[in-house]
Amino acid sequence: MIAYVTVGADDIARAKRFYCAFLPALGYELEEGPAGLSYTLPVQLGQSPVLPDFYVKPTFDGHPASAGNGSMVAFEARNQKQVRDLHAAALDAGGSDEGQPGFRDIYGPHFFVGYLRDPQGNKIAMFSSDPGEPGRDD
């Protein structure tokens, strides 16, 4: 089980604008502090935490943040429309397009995904794989 994912950011305000454009719609709540941004899923009283948490932080070593080649964080959306809507919202909030929402031949017939880069260059995916929705071959 993955407990949390952290990406680095040199401009926390810019990162906040980007991530707040779609993470709240996926159920994440923001807690902002001197160490950066913490996005967590709400926990009902008496329940275990819902994982993973997602953190956006300045680097600990003081060097510029950088995106990893081949690294990506994927967030599951409720449906294809939400993938399209949140991809557009993230672009409007300072992200850059890395692949418009749609089906990809290399994945299953219901895997609908859009790719972005956050303002720091970290690769982000938003996907839906609901078999109740039209698939690539429908």
N, C-alpha and C positions, 0 to 999 in steps of 0.2 A: 504494500500500500504506500503510495506517495503521500507524505505528510504536508509538504509545501514545496512551492516553486518560487524562486527569487530571480528577478531580472534587475540588472543595474540601470541606473539613469543618472545623467549629469544634470538634467533640468527636471526636478520633481514636479513643478507646476505644469509643465508641458506634458509630462507623463500622466499626471492626474487628469488633465483634460481628455487625453486619449482613452485611458482605461475607464473613466467614468462615463464615457459615451456608450459603453456596452456591458460592462460587468454588473452594474445594478440590475439591468434587465435579465441577467442570468441568475439573479438571486444573491449576488455578493454584496456585502455591506462594507463600507470603507471606514477604517480607523486611521487617522492621520496623526503622526507624531514626529518628534525630532529625528527619528531614524528612518523616516520615509512613509510609504503607504502600505497598509495591510488590508487586503481584501479577504474577507472570510464569509462563509455561508452561515446563516443563523442556526443556532442550536436551541432546540426545545428543552425546557427544564427537565433534568433527569436523563437526557440523551447524551451520547458520546458526540464529540465534535464531528462535523461533516467535513471530510477532507477532499482535495487538498486546499490549503490556504494559498494565496498568491500575494507575493510581496514585491514592491518596487522600491529599491533602496539605492542610495549613493554607494559607491564602492567603499569597502573598508580600508583599502590600502591608499586611497587618495588619488590613484591614477584614473584616467578617463574610463568610463564604462564602455564596453564593447560587446557586440553581439557575437555569439558563437556560430561558426560556420557549420551548418547541419543541425543546429539546435532550434527547437520550435516548441511552443506551448499551444495546446489545442483546448478549446472550450466547447462543450456540447450545448447546442441550442435546442429549443423545443421542436422546431420545424424549419422547413426550407425558407419560408417567408421571414422568420426571425433571423436566419443566417444572412439573407439579403439585406434586411433592414439594419442589422447591427454592423455589417460590413460597411454599408454606406455611412452610418453614424460615425464609425471609427475613422473613415477617410475624412469626413468633415471635421473631425476633432484632431487632425494633424497626422494621421497615419498615411502610409503610402501603399498602393495596391501591389500585391505580390501574386495575384491570381483571382480573377472575378469569381463570385459564387457560381457553382455549377457542379456537374458530375465529372469525375475523372475516370478515364478508361481503365486505369490500373487498380481501381478500388471496386468494391461491390456495387451492384446496381442501385442501391438506395443511399449510398454515401454521397451526400451533397455538402460541398465545402467551399469556403472562401478564405483566401490568404492575404495577410497584411504584414507590414512592418510598422512597429511603433516608432515614435520620434527618435528613439535611440538606435533603431535598426534591428531590434529583436523581432524574430518572425513569430507571428501569431496566426492560428487557424481557428475558424469557427465552423462547426459542422453539425449536421443532423443526419441520422441514419434510420429514420422512422419508416418501417416497411408498410405502414398505412398510407403513405404519400406516394404519388407517382414516382417511378424509378427511371433510371437512365434509358431503359429499353421499352418503357410504356408509351 
